Amino acid sequence: MYQLTAVTKRYRRGKETIDALAGVDLTIEDGGRLVIQGPTGGGKSTLLQMLGALDRPTAGQVVLDGLDLATVSEARLTRVRAENIGFVFQSFNLIPTLTARENVETALVPLGLKARERRERAAEALESVGLAERMGHVPGEMSGGQQQRVAIARALVKRPKVLLADEPTGNLDESMRDEVMELLEGLWKEHGLTFVMVTHDSALAKRAPRVATIRRGKVTVTENP
């Protein structure tokens, strides 16, 4: 479970001080699903970075399963990211010279697994997203939707507790958007993930049970019917 208490993130922009997050209180239950929405520059990505242990708050607590991500060592944060949190990004972030299987395997390298186990788990993850026949293809040989499926497989291959997605359908057309979203929703249910997604797409936000709207660093949470 995530428990955020009075989380503030402050940046300096020249002589101006910007509060990207301004005293955010938020609870996300284990296995919960939350969409984050708001205007550009409102703090969406900053909040996701806090949840993903990619950045620390200026003040406040970001507690995941009893561990305060704001105060633990960098080494511990790296381990938390490697073991417990999967990331999916709008731009896929695949290595163009690696095959689908090799791209997925990269997520397992920090875990110290042997090469054979990495290959087997990568193949299993790609099969789970419908890409068993594309394991040997490089990103340039795949469609945008297929590349995002590889990215999803890479996020899930380490069997995380949390899946964080930043505009995962932003580079896809409407039909592919729905296909990828249905895949993510199915995996969330199947694996009991805690699933948090940033999106500008109101149609996708309506599919989630909870929506956190962030404006000027302040968060309001609503429940969808």
C-alpha positions, -999 to 999 in steps of 0.1 A, spaced: 0 0 0 11 36 -7 6 62 19 15 98 9 15 124 37 20 161 31 42 155 1 57 186 -13 81 189 -42 97 223 -47 117 235 -77 136 267 -84 131 283 -118 153 313 -119 142 335 -90 108 318 -88 99 289 -66 75 263 -80 56 238 -59 50 209 -83 34 191 -54 19 211 -26 11 190 5 -3 159 -12 -21 133 9 -30 101 -9 -37 65 -2 -35 37 -28 -45 3 -16 -27 -29 -26 -42 -41 -59 -59 -7 -64 -61 11 -97 -58 49 -99 -57 73 -129 -39 107 -125 -51 136 -146 -46 173 -148 -33 201 -170 2 202 -184 27 213 -157 2 205 -130 24 179 -113 12 146 -128 46 133 -138 62 146 -106 37 126 -86 44 95 -106 81 99 -101 75 100 -63 55 68 -65 82 52 -86 111 61 -63 126 81 -92 127 113 -71 124 123 -35 100 149 -21 112 182 -6 90 174 24 66 148 35 64 110 34 60 85 5 55 52 22 53 19 2 46 -12 22 60 4 54 91 18 37 95 56 34 109 62 0 117 98 10 144 88 35 159 54 26 193 52 10 199 54 -28 209 18 -28 177 7 -12 157 29 -37 174 12 -66 165 -22 -52 129 -12 -47 127 0 -83 144 -32 -96 122 -56 -77 89 -40 -69 80 -14 -95 74 -18 -133 73 12 -156 56 18 -189 62 50 -208 46 68 -237 77 66 -259 82 28 -253 119 34 -244 131 3 -262 167 -2 -273 165 -2 -311 194 -27 -317 180 -53 -293 153 -79 -301 120 -79 -282 133 -107 -260 165 -89 -253 147 -57 -245 126 -75 -219 156 -93 -204 172 -59 -196 147 -55 -167 161 -87 -151 198 -78 -153 198 -59 -119 182 -89 -102 213 -110 -109 195 -139 -126 213 -164 -147 211 -160 -185 189 -190 -190 163 -179 -164 163 -144 -180 156 -159 -214 128 -181 -201 111 -154 -181 114 -129 -210 98 -155 -234 70 -161 -209 63 -124 -205 62 -118 -242 38 -147 -246 15 -132 -220 12 -100 -241 6 -119 -273 41 -115 -289 54 -151 -288 61 -150 -325 79 -116 -323 106 -124 -298 134 -122 -324 122 -89 -340 138 -55 -332 116 -25 -325 119 -11 -360 102 -43 -373 72 -39 -351 41 -16 -350 37 10 -323 12 -12 -305 35 -42 -306 64 -20 -293 42 -9 -264 34 -46 -257 71 -53 -255 74 -24 -230 46 -38 -210 63 -73 -210 95 -56 -198 77 -39 -170 60 -72 -158 89 -97 -163 103 -89 -129 70 -97 -113 65 -64 -96 39 -54 -70 33 -20 -87 28 -10 -123 32 27 -132 23 40 -166 29 75 -180 6 81 -210 11 45 -222 -14 50 -251 -3 86 -260 15 75 -292 -12 50 -304 -43 54 -326 -77 49 -311 -81 12 -319 -46 3 -307 -52 25 -276 -82 4 -267 -63 -28 -274 -34 -19 -252 -57 -6 -224 -76 -38 -224 -43 -57 -221 -32 -35 -191 -65 -40 -174 -64 -77 -179 -29 -79 -165 -38 -57 -135 -66 -82 -126 -46 -113 -133 -16 -104 -113 -33 -83 -85 -11 -53 -93 -13 -19 -79 -18 1 -111 -13 38 -114 -16 56 -148 -11 91 -160 -33 100 -189 -48 130 -207 -75 108 -222 -108 113 -203 -123 82 -219 -96 60 -203 -99 78 -170 -136 69 -169 -126 32 -170 -107 34 -137 -124 31 -103 -105 62 -89 -92 94 -105 -67 117 -89 -70 152 -104 -39 174 -98 -39 211 -103 -12 235 -91 3 207 -70 -30 199 -52 -47 165 -55 -85 158 -55 -96 121 -56 -130 111 -70 -146 77 -74 -161 67 -108 -196 51 -107 
